[in-house]
Structures are given as structure tokens and as C-alpha cells.
Amino acid sequence: MKFTQIYRHGDVLLFRLPADENPLANQATKKVKKLTLALGEVTGHAHQLEGTIELLKNDNASKELYFKVAEQAVLTHEEHDRIVLEAGIYLKVNQVEYDPFETIVRYVRD
């Protein structure tokens, strides 16, 4: 998959896809003004996105989320600087870490 930009916001990674590449063009969508990208299991803090957002696909098993920002959206969190996302299609994934002693890959927890 190609991407034009990467954003990191704590344990959340966002990949901006090229404007001409929408892997979910024919999917049903849901429009929202506020979207929680990740909720801290330990702290209760949240990575919140506010703006005109179209939810394209939410895969709970892989923790991947595709969404479209219509104009601009602001990503906030209690412990990180805010990030302004420009219009475009984004893929959100959670950071993972590898434990060589247990030979497992696990999601980073906030």
C-alpha cells in the first residue's frame, strides 16, 4: 500500500493515502463529527479526532480503521500535542512491539 504521509500520536499511527487511491470507494460510510481512535486501557485517556469525518471501515480484529477527512480534523490527547489533519483518506493502526523472550507480538498499551 502506498502512502503520502505518516503521523504518530503516541501509540497511534496514521498513514495518509494518495488522493487517487481509495481502497474502499464502494463501501457504505458513516459520517461523524467526533471519532475516538484509541482509548487508553490504563489511563483512560483518548486519542480524539474532531471534524467532518467519514468512517470507511473499522476492523476490530486488526485494530485498523479507515476514515476520510472532508476538510480538516484535529487530533487531540491529554499527553500529546494536537495534530491537524488535512483533507484525505487515512489508515489508523496501533503500534506493536515484539517480545523476543516470549516470541510474541503485542499491541502497545497506553
C-alpha positions as CSV (number, residue, x, y, z in Angstrom):
1,M,0.0,0.0,0.0
2,K,1.3,3.5,-0.9
3,F,1.0,6.4,1.5
4,T,2.0,10.1,1.3
5,Q,2.5,10.9,4.9
6,I,2.8,9.2,8.3
7,Y,1.7,10.7,11.6
8,R,2.5,9.3,15.1
9,H,0.4,10.3,18.0
10,G,1.5,8.2,21.0
11,D,0.7,4.6,20.2
12,V,-1.5,5.5,17.2
13,L,0.0,5.6,13.7
14,L,-1.8,7.3,10.8
15,F,-1.0,6.8,7.2
16,R,-2.4,9.3,4.7
17,L,-3.2,7.6,1.4
18,P,-2.8,9.2,-2.0
19,A,-5.8,11.2,-3.2
20,D,-6.4,8.9,-6.2
21,E,-6.1,5.7,-4.1
22,N,-9.3,4.8,-2.1
23,P,-9.4,1.1,-1.4
24,L,-12.9,1.4,0.0
25,A,-14.5,3.6,-2.7
26,N,-17.7,1.5,-2.9
27,Q,-18.1,0.9,0.8
28,A,-21.1,2.2,2.9
29,T,-19.9,5.0,5.1
30,K,-20.9,6.7,8.3
31,K,-20.4,10.5,8.9
32,V,-19.4,11.6,12.3
33,K,-18.1,14.8,13.9
34,K,-16.0,13.1,16.6
35,L,-14.2,9.8,16.5
36,T,-12.2,8.0,19.2
37,L,-9.1,6.5,17.5
38,A,-7.8,4.8,20.7
39,L,-8.7,4.7,24.3
40,G,-6.1,4.2,27.0
41,E,-6.6,0.9,28.8
42,V,-4.6,2.1,31.8
43,T,-5.0,5.9,31.9
44,G,-8.5,6.3,30.3
45,H,-7.0,9.0,28.0
46,A,-8.3,9.1,24.5
47,H,-7.0,9.9,21.0
48,Q,-9.9,12.0,19.8
49,L,-10.4,13.3,16.2
50,E,-12.8,16.1,15.7
51,G,-14.0,17.5,12.3
52,T,-16.1,16.3,9.4
53,I,-15.1,12.6,9.2
54,E,-16.4,9.7,7.2
55,L,-15.9,6.3,8.7
56,L,-15.0,4.0,5.9
57,K,-14.0,0.7,7.6
58,N,-13.4,-0.4,11.2
59,D,-11.7,-3.8,11.6
60,N,-11.7,-4.6,15.4
61,A,-9.7,-7.7,15.0
62,S,-6.6,-6.0,13.4
63,K,-7.4,-2.6,15.1
64,E,-7.3,-0.9,11.7
65,L,-9.5,1.9,10.9
66,Y,-10.0,3.7,7.6
67,F,-11.5,7.2,7.6
68,K,-11.9,10.2,5.3
69,V,-11.4,13.8,6.5
70,A,-13.6,16.2,4.4
71,E,-11.8,19.5,5.2
72,Q,-9.6,19.4,8.3
73,A,-9.7,17.5,11.6
74,V,-7.9,18.0,14.8
75,L,-6.4,15.0,16.7
76,T,-6.0,15.5,20.5
77,H,-4.9,13.6,23.5
78,E,-4.3,14.6,27.1
79,E,-0.5,13.9,26.9
80,H,0.4,14.7,23.3
81,D,0.4,17.8,21.1
82,R,-2.5,18.2,18.8
83,I,-2.2,17.3,15.1
84,V,-4.2,18.9,12.3
85,L,-5.1,16.5,9.6
86,E,-5.8,17.9,6.1
87,A,-8.5,16.5,3.8
88,G,-7.8,13.0,2.7
89,I,-8.1,9.3,3.4
90,Y,-6.3,7.8,6.4
91,L,-5.5,4.4,7.8
92,K,-5.1,4.2,11.6
93,V,-3.1,1.3,13.1
94,N,-1.9,0.7,16.6
95,Q,1.8,0.4,17.4
96,V,3.0,-3.1,18.2
97,E,6.1,-4.4,20.0
98,Y,7.9,-7.7,19.7
99,D,9.0,-9.6,22.8
100,P,11.9,-11.8,21.8
101,F,11.9,-13.7,25.1
102,E,8.3,-14.9,24.7
103,T,8.4,-14.7,20.9
104,I,5.1,-12.8,20.7
105,V,3.9,-9.6,19.1
106,R,1.6,-7.5,21.2
107,Y,-0.2,-4.1,20.9
108,V,1.4,-1.2,22.8
109,R,-0.9,-0.1,25.6
110,D,-1.4,3.5,26.6
